[in-house]
Amino acid sequence: MTVVPTTVIRHHKEKLSKCSLRFLHDRAEMTFLKHRPGFRFDATGFVLLAIDAAPLSAADAGHALLLLDSTWRWLPRLMACIGGEPIRRSIPSQIRTVYPRTSRVFEDPPEGLASIEALYVARRILGDDDESLLDGYHWKQAFLANLAASEVR
């Protein structure tokens, strides 16, 4: 199994206590960066997850993964800090979140996933099928069952 190096850029207003990735901070392959006004990141050569891109596939293996962690409302601010030439890819559209959404002011896109869900699926597609990524995720079993039902391999 190949371990996919992963960089996560978290919006500075994102609450760590509610973040689905909070249990992954001690993993060697994970780098967490905090976005603040003026922050810039050269994403050249990274696979950047985005919902409006071509689907991620095994052909994208060999690249580090970049995940932007924020609410959907703050995502444009995070995207604005990305420079260089990332490889924009999306998670296959048949995969749906099991995370209970609660926003009353901003509608989440139907193909949007919780950050941990997107991370797990992306790394799985890239050849790093490590279910331990989901160990701290409250909805792990429901998500894996949902994923199995969508028959994504």
Secondary structure, DSSP 4 states (H G I P E B T S, - for coil): -----EEEEE-TTS-GGG-TTGGGTT-TTEEEEE--TT--EE-TTPEEEEEEEEEP-GGGTTS-EEEEES-TTTHHHHHHTEES--EEEE--TT----S----SSSPPPTT---HHHHHHHHHHHTT---GGGGTT-TTHHHHHHHHHHHT--
